[in-house]
Amino acid sequence: MPKETTVKRTHPHTRKFASAALILALGGVLASCAATPGAAGGDSALVGTQEEVAPGFLAVAAENDATGAATVQVDYDTQEADGLDPQTAQTARSWMIMGLVYETLVTTDENFTVQPGLATEWSQPDDTSYVFTIDTNAKFSNGRTVTTQDVAGSLNRLVAGGGVWSGQVGPITSVTATDDTTVTVKLDRPYAPFLASLANTPAAVLPMKEIEAGSVDLKTEMLGTGPYAVASHRQDEAWKFTANPEWRNAKSLHITDLTLQIVGQESTRQAALREGSADFVNFNNVDSLTLLSDSKTAKVVNQLQSDYYYLNINSQRPDSPLANEDVRFAINSAIDRQAIADIVLAGESAPTGVTPSNLPGACSVADLPSTTTTVEAAKKLIEDSGEGPITLNLLVYTEEPIFAQMSQLIQQQLATIGVTVKIEQYDTATFTERVFTSQPGNFDLALSWFAGYSDPSMITRWWNPEVAGFNVGFTGSHDDLNKLIEQGSSETDPSAREKTFTELCAVADQYAEILPLVHRPALLGYNTETISPTIQSTEGTGNFLRHIGAFTRVGK
């Protein structure tokens, strides 16, 4: 049994970032071109460099006393079957929006290191037990103090609910409110990413007293301990948030009123940032880096992420040529990921395997079976399959224009092995129904993206449909792959994990049902005359508003 360990870390909202004045004074000393961290045992991660104003940060909020409103424009809204329930939320956009209201026991910092959230500290008496000490100053926005029953009840509800994230928190056997300040969680086996899994919004602490009493309906409303409370929401149009006066760090919150506008057109968001009607904006097109470069007030940065784009190949329709593993592998081998990074993403990205290439222990993309198979060999696999002329549809959703560009390049690449691809574009709701809801999925190929998280074993769990749930309509369950997935999550020795991930990536690559492509850059723009944000250089769950509590206003 390992020696008991106790962890106390600095809460992210109490950390002292270097002041903007100091950063400007030191200029070239603090400003650096920092290459993205390389993967241990894998390829170097994302190509290119970033200008950091402090280690791990693209921007650090200026220290001032100015407060006021801010307008953020994003490309699309949260769209979940269970409305606003964070435990069943499946998309990074939902996690980010809900994360403005809810808080988790722990969070992660700019180095993907676990830090305190609602838990001020935690100890690990043995390798399957965790004891969390809860911040007794935390309150829900209705004024009620958070209790250990809220914490234990939230985790138990998450595990019992069977949502996507219930498969991420691992083999929990019990969650107990030990006393008024501590909660004990027991696992049935060691689980390396357990703490990291608690850092995402689906594992948020919920107001269990109100939920059980029926006074709060999570499908239609949110009640949390975070910096904001919801004032109003018009689906696909806008959110309005007001400062939560009960938030533990309420005195440090400078953005007291937050409007989140849903603006689907990238050009419209660019114009809003340029003219000053938006303070903070996200973009999907890497051209935004140059299109706004002439603006005196707009600053655009590229936040490198462990997130990545992937291609689904539907193996679950018996009458489809894609039920043939050789056909799927040939398609996998014909896709030139480096070309996607260079042509579609202007060199602002790089290929990845199942494990995000910028996380420790990631597998080497250059050594994957598909990467080492020639186009000629892939073409012969198609010819020998006996499937005849193959024509496939490729589904993309319109909210992210980059998918159209990516699909066109994939269409050209697959033509080289005799596979004809017809591209179909849909709104998010239709895309979701055809890909993730239909049983089996009503498609051949589909492009989407994964959040990469902060531990490589977290994303590997999505390759087991019995755990993931969302991909049962297009992905088979494979005993050898599932065994490697579990092995990767339970192994804590770095060299052993790296070996497991290498084998896991190769096996998943051979089955060729979910194909990792390239990392997903996050282009973030802000108005330097109105807002001073804090932006990490890297991000694991698509939450570019992670440090919203530290943003400050510029001027009065």
PASE-223538 format. One line per 2 residues: number of its first residue (from 1); their letters; for each residue z, x, y of C-alpha. Coordinates in steps of 0.25 Angstrom, whole numbers, plus 2048, in hexadecimal, padded with zeros to 3 digits. Each point is the difference from the previous one (the first is absolute). Layout:
<rs>
NUM = a = Z,X,Y ~ ...
</rs>
This chain:
<rs>
1 = mp = 800,800,800 ~ 7FC,806,80E
3 = ke = 80B,803,80A ~ 802,7F4,809
5 = tt = 7F8,802,80D ~ 802,7F9,80D
7 = vk = 7F5,7FF,80B ~ 802,7FE,80F
9 = rt = 7F4,801,809 ~ 7FD,7FE,80E
11 = hp = 7FC,7F2,803 ~ 7F2,801,806
13 = ht = 804,7F8,80D ~ 80B,809,803
15 = rk = 7F8,80D,7FF ~ 7FD,808,80C
17 = fa = 7F1,802,802 ~ 7FB,80B,809
19 = sa = 7FF,7FA,80E ~ 7F2,7FE,805
21 = al = 803,809,80C ~ 804,80B,7F7
23 = il = 7F4,7FE,7F7 ~ 7F7,802,80D
25 = al = 808,80C,805 ~ 7FE,807,7F3
27 = gg = 7F2,7FC,7FF ~ 7F9,809,7F6
29 = vl = 80D,803,7F9 ~ 803,7F2,7FB
31 = as = 7F1,7FC,800 ~ 7FA,804,7F3
33 = ca = 7F4,7FE,7F7 ~ 808,7FD,7F3
35 = at = 7F8,7FF,7F3 ~ 804,7F5,7F7
37 = pg = 809,804,7F5 ~ 7FA,804,7F4
39 = aa = 803,7FB,7F2 ~ 808,808,7F6
41 = gg = 7F6,803,7F5 ~ 7F6,7F7,806
43 = ds = 7F5,801,80A ~ 803,803,80F
45 = al = 802,7F2,806 ~ 7F8,7FB,80C
47 = vg = 7F7,809,806 ~ 800,802,80F
49 = tq = 80C,802,80A ~ 809,7F8,808
51 = ee = 806,803,80E ~ 80F,7FF,7FE
53 = va = 809,7FF,80C ~ 80C,803,7F7
55 = pg = 801,803,7F1 ~ 7FC,7F4,7F9
57 = fl = 7FC,7F7,80C ~ 7F3,7FD,807
59 = av = 808,7FA,80C ~ 80F,800,804
61 = aa = 805,7F5,809 ~ 804,805,80E
63 = en = 80F,7FE,803 ~ 801,7F6,80C
65 = da = 808,7F3,803 ~ 7F3,7F7,803
67 = tg = 800,7F3,7F7 ~ 7F6,7F5,7FF
69 = aa = 7F5,7FA,7F8 ~ 7F5,806,7F8
71 = tv = 7F3,7FA,7FA ~ 7FB,806,7F2
73 = qv = 7F3,7FC,7FB ~ 7FD,801,7F1
75 = dy = 7F4,7FD,7F8 ~ 805,7F5,7F7
77 = dt = 80D,7F7,7FD ~ 809,7FF,7F4
79 = qe = 7FB,7F6,7F6 ~ 809,7FE,7F4
81 = ad = 801,7F5,7F6 ~ 80F,7FF,802
83 = gl = 7FF,800,80F ~ 80A,809,806
85 = dp = 808,804,7F4 ~ 801,80F,801
87 = qt = 803,801,7F1 ~ 7F3,7FA,7FB
89 = aq = 7F8,807,80B ~ 7F4,808,7FA
91 = ta = 7FA,807,80C ~ 803,80B,80A
93 = rs = 7FD,7F7,80C ~ 80A,7F6,7FB
95 = wm = 80B,80B,7FE ~ 7FE,806,80E
97 = im = 801,7F2,807 ~ 80B,7FC,7F8
99 = gl = 807,80D,802 ~ 801,7FD,80F
101 = vy = 80B,7F6,7FB ~ 806,805,7F3
103 = et = 806,80D,7FD ~ 802,807,7F2
105 = lv = 80C,808,7FA ~ 7F8,80D,803
107 = tt = 7F4,805,807 ~ 7F7,80C,800
109 = de = 7FD,80A,80B ~ 7F4,808,804
111 = nf = 802,809,7F4 ~ 801,7F4,7F6
113 = tv = 80E,804,7FE ~ 80A,7F4,7FE
115 = qp = 809,7FD,80B ~ 80B,7F5,803
117 = gl = 7FD,7F2,804 ~ 80A,7F5,7FE
119 = at = 807,80A,7F6 ~ 807,80B,808
121 = ew = 801,808,7F4 ~ 7FF,800,7F1
123 = sq = 805,807,7F4 ~ 7FB,802,7F2
125 = pd = 80B,801,7F6 ~ 7F6,802,7F4
127 = dt = 7F1,800,7FE ~ 7FF,7F1,7FF
129 = sy = 80B,7FB,80A ~ 7FF,7FF,80F
131 = vf = 80B,7FC,80A ~ 7FC,7FC,80E
133 = ti = 80A,7FF,80C ~ 7FB,7F5,809
135 = dt = 800,800,80F ~ 80B,7F6,804
137 = na = 7FB,800,80E ~ 7F3,7F9,7FB
139 = kf = 7FD,7F2,804 ~ 7F5,7F6,7FE
141 = sn = 7FA,7FA,80C ~ 808,7F4,7FF
143 = gr = 80C,808,802 ~ 806,800,7F2
145 = tv = 804,80E,7FB ~ 7F9,805,7F4
147 = tt = 809,800,7F3 ~ 7FE,807,7F3
149 = qd = 7FD,7F3,7FA ~ 7F4,7FF,808
151 = va = 7FC,80E,7FB ~ 803,7FD,7F2
153 = gs = 7FA,7F2,800 ~ 7F3,806,807
155 = ln = 7FE,80A,7F5 ~ 803,7F6,7F5
157 = rl = 7F6,7F6,806 ~ 7F5,80B,801
159 = va = 802,804,7F1 ~ 800,7F2,7FB
161 = gg = 7F5,7FB,809 ~ 7F5,808,7F9
163 = gv = 7F8,803,80C ~ 7F8,80C,802
165 = ws = 80B,809,805 ~ 80A,7FC,7F5
167 = gq = 7F7,80A,7F7 ~ 803,80B,80A
169 = vg = 80F,800,801 ~ 800,804,7F2
171 = pi = 809,7FD,7F4 ~ 80C,7F9,807
173 = ts = 80A,7FB,7F6 ~ 80B,7FB,80A
175 = vt = 803,7FF,80F ~ 80E,7FE,804
177 = at = 808,7FE,80D ~ 80B,80A,7FC
179 = dd = 808,7FD,80C ~ 7FF,7FC,80F
181 = tt = 7F8,80D,803 ~ 7F9,805,7F3
183 = vt = 7F6,7FB,7F7 ~ 7FD,806,7F2
185 = vk = 7F3,800,7FA ~ 7FE,804,7F1
187 = ld = 7F3,804,7F9 ~ 7FD,800,7F1
189 = rp = 7F9,80E,801 ~ 7FE,80B,80B
191 = ya = 7F6,7FB,80A ~ 7FB,80B,80A
193 = pf = 7FA,7F7,80B ~ 80C,7F6,801
195 = la = 805,804,80E ~ 7F1,801,805
197 = sl = 7FD,7F2,7FA ~ 80C,7FA,808
199 = an = 7FA,805,80D ~ 7F5,7F5,801
201 = tp = 801,7F2,806 ~ 7FF,7F9,7F3
203 = aa = 80E,806,7FD ~ 806,7FB,80D
205 = vl = 80E,7FB,801 ~ 7FF,7F0,802
207 = pm = 80A,7F6,805 ~ 804,7FB,7F2
209 = ke = 80A,7F7,805 ~ 7F6,7F8,809
211 = ie = 7F6,801,7F5 ~ 809,7FA,7F5
213 = ag = 805,7F5,80A ~ 7F2,7FC,803
215 = sv = 801,802,80F ~ 7F5,80B,800
217 = dl = 7F3,7FE,7F9 ~ 7F9,80E,7FE
219 = kt = 7F2,7FA,7FE ~ 800,7FC,80F
221 = em = 80B,808,808 ~ 806,80D,800
223 = lg = 80F,804,803 ~ 803,80F,7FF
225 = tg = 808,80B,806 ~ 7F5,808,806
227 = py = 7FC,802,80E ~ 7F8,7F3,802
229 = av = 801,7F1,7FE ~ 7F4,7F7,7FF
231 = as = 7FE,7F8,80C ~ 7F2,7FA,7FC
233 = hr = 7F5,802,7F7 ~ 7F1,7FA,800
235 = qd = 7F9,804,7F3 ~ 7F5,80A,802
237 = ea = 803,7FF,80F ~ 80D,806,805
239 = wk = 80F,803,7FD ~ 80A,801,80B
241 = ft = 80D,807,7FD ~ 80D,801,809
243 = an = 80A,80B,7FF ~ 80B,7FD,7F6
245 = pe = 80D,801,808 ~ 808,802,7F3
247 = wr = 7F8,80C,7FC ~ 809,80C,7FE
249 = na = 7F8,809,809 ~ 7FC,7F4,80A
251 = ks = 805,809,80C ~ 7F5,80A,7FD
253 = lh = 7F5,7F6,7FF ~ 7F6,801,80C
255 = it = 7F5,7F7,7FB ~ 808,7F3,802
257 = dl = 7F4,7F6,7FE ~ 7F5,803,7F6
259 = tl = 7F3,7F9,7FF ~ 7F7,803,7F4
261 = qi = 7F2,7FB,802 ~ 7F7,7FE,7F4
263 = vg = 7F2,805,805 ~ 7F6,802,7F5
265 = qe = 7F5,806,808 ~ 802,80F,801
267 = st = 7F7,801,80D ~ 809,7F6,806
269 = rq = 80D,808,7FD ~ 7F9,80C,805
271 = aa = 7FD,7F9,80D ~ 80E,7FA,801
273 = lr = 806,80E,7FF ~ 7F6,806,80A
275 = eg = 802,7F5,80B ~ 80F,800,7FE
277 = sa = 802,7F2,7FA ~ 806,806,7F3
279 = df = 80B,80B,7FF ~ 7FF,804,7F2
281 = vn = 7F4,7FD,7F6 ~ 7FB,804,7F2
283 = fn = 7F2,803,7FD ~ 7F9,802,7F3
285 = nv = 7F3,807,805 ~ 802,80F,801
287 = ds = 7F6,7FF,80C ~ 80B,7FB,808
289 = lt = 805,80E,801 ~ 7F4,804,808
291 = ll = 7FC,7F2,806 ~ 80D,800,809
293 = sd = 800,80F,802 ~ 7FB,7FE,80F
295 = sk = 80B,7F6,803 ~ 80B,806,80A
297 = ta = 80B,7F6,7FA ~ 7FC,7FE,7F2
299 = kv = 805,80A,7F5 ~ 7FB,7FF,7F2
301 = vn = 807,808,7F4 ~ 7FD,800,7F1
303 = ql = 80C,7FE,7F8 ~ 7FE,806,7F2
305 = qs = 805,7F7,7F5 ~ 803,800,7F1
307 = dy = 7F8,7F3,800 ~ 7F2,801,7FA
309 = yy = 7F4,7F7,7FE ~ 7FC,7FC,7F2
311 = ln = 7F5,7F9,7F8 ~ 804,7F6,7F5
313 = in = 7F7,7FF,7F4 ~ 802,7F2,7F9
315 = sq = 802,803,7F1 ~ 805,7F2,7FD
317 = rp = 7F4,7F8,7FE ~ 7FB,801,7F2
319 = ds = 7F1,7FD,804 ~ 800,80B,80A
321 = pl = 7FA,80E,7FE ~ 80D,805,807
323 = an = 807,7FC,7F3 ~ 7FA,80D,7FB
325 = ed = 808,80C,803 ~ 7F4,809,800
327 = vr = 7FA,7F8,80B ~ 80C,800,808
329 = fa = 802,80F,7FF ~ 7F1,802,803
331 = in = 802,7F9,80D ~ 80D,808,803
333 = sa = 7F8,80D,7FE ~ 7F5,7FC,809
335 = id = 809,7FD,80C ~ 800,80C,809
337 = rq = 80E,7FF,807 ~ 7FE,80C,809
339 = ai = 7F3,7FA,805 ~ 808,7F3,804
341 = ad = 80A,809,807 ~ 7F6,807,808
343 = iv = 7F6,7F5,803 ~ 808,7F4,801
345 = la = 80D,806,805 ~ 7FA,80B,808
347 = ge = 808,80B,7F9 ~ 80D,7FA,804
349 = sa = 804,7FD,7F1 ~ 7FF,806,7F3
351 = pt = 7FF,7FC,7F1 ~ 80C,7FD,7F8
353 = gv = 804,7FC,7F2 ~ 80A,7F6,7FB
355 = tp = 80B,808,806 ~ 7FE,801,80F
357 = sn = 7FB,80F,802 ~ 80A,802,80C
359 = lp = 80C,7FE,7F8 ~ 807,80A,7F7
361 = ga = 7FC,801,7F2 ~ 7F2,7F9,802
363 = cs = 7F5,802,7F6 ~ 7F4,808,803
365 = va = 7F4,7F8,804 ~ 7F7,80B,7FC
367 = dl = 804,800,7F2 ~ 7FF,7F1,7FD
369 = ps = 7F6,7FD,7F5 ~ 7F7,7F8,809
371 = tt = 7FF,80B,80A ~ 7FC,80A,7F6
373 = tt = 7F5,7F6,7FA ~ 7F2,802,806
375 = ve = 7F8,7F5,805 ~ 7F6,802,7F5
377 = aa = 80B,7FF,7F6 ~ 804,7F3,806
379 = kk = 7F2,7FB,800 ~ 7FF,802,7F1
381 = li = 80D,7F9,7FE ~ 7F9,7F4,806
383 = ed = 7F3,801,7F8 ~ 808,802,7F3
385 = sg = 809,7F4,803 ~ 7F6,7F6,7FC
387 = eg = 804,7F7,80B ~ 7F2,800,806
389 = pi = 7FD,7FF,80F ~ 80D,7FF,807
391 = tl = 802,7F8,80D ~ 80E,7FE,805
393 = nl = 806,7FA,80D ~ 809,808,809
395 = lv = 80A,7F8,808 ~ 806,804,80D
397 = yt = 808,7F9,80B ~ 7FB,7FF,80E
399 = ee = 80D,803,807 ~ 7FE,80F,7FE
401 = pi = 7F1,804,804 ~ 802,80D,7F9
403 = fa = 7FF,7F9,7F2 ~ 7F1,7FC,804
405 = qm = 7FD,80F,803 ~ 807,805,7F3
407 = sq = 7F9,7F5,7F7 ~ 7F2,804,805
409 = li = 803,80F,7FD ~ 805,7FC,7F2
411 = qq = 7F4,7F7,7FE ~ 7F7,80C,802
413 = ql = 808,809,7F7 ~ 800,7F6,7F5
415 = at = 7F1,7FE,801 ~ 7FE,80F,7FB
417 = ig = 805,7FB,7F2 ~ 7F8,7F4,800
419 = vt = 80B,7F6,804 ~ 7FC,7F6,80B
421 = vk = 80B,7FB,809 ~ 7FF,7F3,809
423 = ie = 80B,801,80B ~ 807,7F3,803
425 = qy = 809,7FF,80C ~ 80B,7F5,801
427 = dt = 80C,7FD,809 ~ 80E,805,7FB
429 = at = 804,7F2,7FA ~ 7F3,7FF,7F8
431 = ft = 800,80E,7FB ~ 80F,7FF,7FC
433 = er = 7FD,7F4,7F8 ~ 7F4,806,7F9
435 = vf = 806,80D,7FD ~ 80F,7FE,7FE
437 = ts = 802,7F1,7FD ~ 7F5,7FD,7F7
439 = qp = 802,802,7F1 ~ 7F8,808,7FD
441 = gn = 7FC,805,80D ~ 7F3,7FA,805
443 = fd = 7F9,80D,804 ~ 7FA,80D,7FA
445 = la = 804,80A,80A ~ 80A,7FF,80C
447 = ls = 805,809,80B ~ 80E,800,806
449 = wf = 80B,80A,803 ~ 80E,803,7FB
451 = ag = 80C,805,807 ~ 803,80E,7FB
453 = ys = 810,7FF,801 ~ 809,80C,801
455 = dp = 801,804,7F1 ~ 7F4,802,7F7
457 = sm = 805,7F8,7F4 ~ 801,7F3,809
459 = it = 7F1,7FE,801 ~ 7FE,803,7F2
461 = rw = 807,7F4,7FC ~ 7F4,7F7,805
463 = wn = 7F8,805,7F4 ~ 809,7F8,7F7
465 = pe = 7FC,7F2,802 ~ 80C,7FB,7F9
467 = va = 808,806,80B ~ 7F7,7FE,80C
469 = gf = 7FC,7F2,7FD ~ 7F5,7FF,80B
471 = nv = 7F6,807,7F7 ~ 801,7F9,7F3
473 = gf = 7F2,7F9,803 ~ 7F8,80D,800
475 = tg = 809,80B,7F9 ~ 803,802,7F2
477 = sh = 80E,805,7FB ~ 7FF,80D,7F8
479 = dd = 80C,805,7F8 ~ 7FD,80F,802
481 = ln = 7FF,7FE,80F ~ 80C,7F7,801
483 = kl = 808,80B,7F9 ~ 7FC,80A,80A
485 = ie = 803,7F7,80B ~ 80E,7FE,7FB
487 = qg = 802,80F,7FD ~ 7FB,804,80E
489 = ss = 80B,7F6,807 ~ 80B,805,7F7
491 = et = 7FE,80F,800 ~ 807,808,80B
493 = dp = 7FC,80E,7FE ~ 7F5,804,809
495 = sa = 7F7,808,7F7 ~ 802,7F5,7F5
497 = re = 7FC,7F5,809 ~ 7F4,808,805
499 = kt = 7FB,802,7F1 ~ 802,7F1,7FE
501 = ft = 7F8,7FC,80C ~ 7F5,809,7FC
503 = el = 7FE,7F9,7F3 ~ 803,7F2,806
505 = ca = 7F5,802,80A ~ 7F6,805,7F6
507 = va = 803,7F4,7F6 ~ 7FF,7F6,80C
509 = dq = 7F3,806,804 ~ 7FA,7FF,7F2
511 = ya = 803,7F1,7FF ~ 7FA,7FE,80E
513 = ei = 805,7F3,804 ~ 807,804,80E
515 = lp = 7F9,80B,806 ~ 807,808,80B
517 = lv = 7F6,805,80A ~ 805,806,80D
519 = hr = 80C,800,809 ~ 801,7F5,80B
521 = pa = 801,805,80E ~ 808,7F7,80A
523 = ll = 7FA,801,80E ~ 80B,7FC,80A
525 = gy = 7FD,7FF,80F ~ 80A,7FE,80C
527 = nt = 800,7FF,80F ~ 807,80C,805
529 = et = 802,7F9,80D ~ 808,7F4,7FA
531 = is = 807,805,7F3 ~ 805,80C,7FA
533 = pt = 801,7FF,7F1 ~ 806,808,7F4
535 = iq = 7F5,802,7F5 ~ 802,808,7F4
537 = st = 7F5,809,7FB ~ 800,7FA,7F2
539 = eg = 804,7F2,7FB ~ 802,7FA,7F2
541 = tg = 7FF,7F1,802 ~ 7F6,7FE,80B
543 = nf = 80C,7FD,80A ~ 7FA,806,80D
545 = lr = 80B,7F8,807 ~ 80B,807,7F8
547 = hi = 807,806,80C ~ 7FE,7F4,809
549 = ga = 80F,801,803 ~ 7FE,80D,807
551 = ft = 7F4,7FC,808 ~ 802,801,80F
553 = rv = 7F9,7FA,80C ~ 7FA,809,80B
555 = gk = 803,7FD,80E ~ 808,7F3,804
</rs>
